Amino acid sequence: MDLLKPLKSAVRFNTTSDGVKLVSFKIPENKAGELNLQIRKEDEDYSYRYYIELKNKFNKLLGYEHYSYFKDSENITGLYIKVEPEYRQRNYYFGEIIRLASIIEMLENKVKNFIITSKETAINFHSKYKFRPAVTSFDSRDKLLQNIAADKGREFYDLSQKALELIEKIKNHKLYGLHIRDLNDEINNLFYNYIQRAQTVKNPQQHQLKWVLDMKLTEEEIRKNKDFFNNLFNKHGIDYRI
C-alpha cells in the first residue's frame, strides 16, 4: 500500500525593480490551519527594509520579521522577529517558518550572512537554527564573559575558568590587529559552547547569557546543515531544498 505523501506548497518569487527576489509560499497543514507567508518591500522605489509576514487564511497576522538588505550586499541585517503572544510555546512553529523564509531569501539572493542582535530570551531560538555568536563590541564581550565566569554550576566549571582566563588576558595585554581577531574567535567559540551546553543540563534557564548577543548565520553554515534545514522544509510542506 502506498503511503500518503505530505502535502507540499510551491515556493514562488516576485522580483523587485532593483532585482531582489522575494519569496512567498503556503503552509498547507498547520495546527492553526492553512497559512500564507509573503515577503514585501517597505517601499518599491527607495526602501531597503523588508517584511516577512505570516498570516492565516483569514488574513490575521500571526508573526513577522523586519530586516534590511541592500541589493548585492553580502549581509542581511535582522531588525526584529516576533510571533504574536497567544501562539508562542504551543507548537505552532510560526517562528521556525519565518526563519525558513529568511534562509530561502539568503540563498536565492546569494547573501553570505544574516546578522542579528538577539535579546537574551531569544538566544536559544536563534541558536537552534544555526546562528552563532559574533560579538565584536568590547562592552558586550566583557559583560558576557563576566556572566560565564560567574556561573558556579558543576557542569560549567571549565567554561567558567576559560572565561576568567580570557578576562585576565584582556586586562593584561594590549591587543592589536590579528591578535584581536584571534581573541574574538576564541571568545565567540566560548559563548557558543556555553549556549550549547546549557541546553543539555537539567535547568537550562539557570544558565543563560544575561545580555544581548550579536549573532550570525552564514551561507556556509546553512549548506553544512542542509539535511537539517531540508527536513524542516519537508516538515512544513514547503517545496524547497538546499
N, C-alpha and C positions, 0 to 999 in steps of 0.2 A: 504494500500500500504506500502510495506517495505521501510524504509528509507535506503539510501545508507550509509554503514559504511565507516568511513575514512580508507584510506589505511594505513597499518602498515608494518614496516620493522622488520624482526627478528634481535635480538641482538646476535652477535657471539663473541666468545672469543678465542684468542690464548694464550698459556701459555709459558712463557719464561723458559729457562733452570733452573732457580732458583725458579720457581713456581709462578711467578706473572701473574695474569690474565689480559690480555689486550683486551679491548672492541673494536668492530667495528660494524657499522650499516649504513644503508642508510636512508636518509630523502626522502621519496617518492614524496612529494609535497612541494615545497617552491617557493616563489616569483622568486628565481633565478634558478628554475628547480630542477631536482633530485640532491641530494648532497650525498657525501660519507664522513664518518668520520672514522678515524683509529687512534689507539694509537700504537706508536712504541718505542722501546728502543734505546737509542743512540748507544750502543754497546752491543751485545748479551752476551759477556763474562764478561765484567768488569764494565759497567756503571750503575749508579743509577739515571741517567737522562732519562726522558721520554718526548715524544712529542705527543700531541693531534693535529691532523691535519684535517681540514675541507676543502674539495675540491669539485668543481663542476664536472659534467660528462666529462668535457674537461681536467680534472686534474689540473685546476687552483687553487692555494691555496687562500682560502677566509679568513681564520682565523686560529689561533693556540694558544696553551698553552704549555709552558715548565714547568715541575715540577720535583722534586726529591723525590725518595722514596727508602728506604732500606727494603728489604723483612722482614716481620713480625714486622716492626716498627708500632707504634701507630699513626704516623704522616706522612702525605704528606705535602711537602712544595712547594707551588706555586711560581714559579720564574717570569713568565711573561705571560700575556694573551693579545692577540691583534687580532682585526678584521681589515682587510685592509680598508684604509680610505674611499674608494668610496662606501663601504657598511654600513657605520655607520649611525645610526639615520634614517634609511629608512625602518624600519620594515622587515628586513631580519632575524633578531633574531639569527645571527650567534654566538654571544657571549653567548646567552642563550643555544644554542645547545651544545656548547663546555662545558659550565658549567654542563649540564646534564650528559655529558660523564664522567666528573671528579667525579660526585656523584656516578655513577654506579661503577667506579673504587674503590672508597672508600668502598662501601658496599660489593662488590664482593671479595675484598682483606682484609675485616674485619679491616679497618683502622678507628681509632676513631676520628681523627682530620685532617682537611685540613687548613693549616696555610698559610697566605699571609701577605705581606706588600703592602697595597693599596696606589697608588698615590691619591692625593686629588680629582682629577676629576673622579675617578672610585669608590669612596666610596659608592655612591648611587646604582651603578650597583651591587656591591657585597652584599650590604645590602638587596637588593631585593631578593636575593637567600639565605637569612637567615644567612649570615656571621654576626658575632657580634664583636664589638671592643674587643681586647685582648692585651691592651698596658701594657708593663712591664718596658720599658725604662723610666727612670726618666726625661730625656731630652724631649722626645716626650710627656710624660704625662704633663709636665709643660707648654709646648708650646700650647697644645690643650686646657688645662684649661684656659690659658690666652685668647685664641681665643673665647671661650664661654663666659668668663667673660666680654669681650669687646662688645658682641652683645647687642645693645640697642633696639632691636625690642620688641614691647609691648608683643607679644606672647611668648617671651623667657625670660621674667623678672625673673621668678622663677628659671630657669636653670642657668641664669647668676649669680644670688645670690648664688646658690648652688656651682657654680664654685669658686666664691670668698671665700666662706666658706671653701672649700677644700684647696684652695691656702694658706689660713691662718693656717689651721690645719697642713699642710705640713711644713710651715715655723716655727711654734712654738713648734713642738713636734719632739722628736726623736722616730722613729718608727722601731720596730724590729719584725721579725718572723711573727706570726699570724696577728699582727696589720697591717703590710704592706700588707699582702694578703687581709685582710678585706677591707682596704682602696682602694686597686686596684680594687676590685669587685665594690665598691661604685663608683669609678671614671669611670670605664668602663660602668657601667649602666647609668651614666650621659651622656657619649658620645653616647650611644645607643639611649637614649631618645631625645637627641638633633638632631641626624640624622633623627629619625622617625618624629619628629615634623616639621623639616624643609621641609619635603615632603608634608606637609598639608597646607602650607601657600601660599600666592599669588605669591611671588617672591622667590622661594627656593634657587636660585643661589646666593642670598644675604646672605644666612645663611649656608655657607659651612665651614667645617673644613679645615683650610688652612695649612695643614701639612700632611705628610704621616701617615697612620694609620695601625697599626698591627691589623689583624682581624682573626677570626677563625670560621670555620663551623664544628660542631660536628655531629657525627652519631646520637646522641640523638636528636639534633635539626632537622635533616633530618626526622627521624621517627616520631617526634612530628608533623611535617608538611607534612606528606606523601600524604595527599589529594592534597595539593598544587603542589607537585612535580609530582604526578601521572597525574594530569590534564595537566601539561606541556609535559610529555611523550606522552600523547594522542594527544595533540595539534600538535606535530611534527611527529606523526605517528611512534613513537618508541615503539616497543612491549616489554615494561618493566614496572613492577610495584613493588613498595616498600611494 
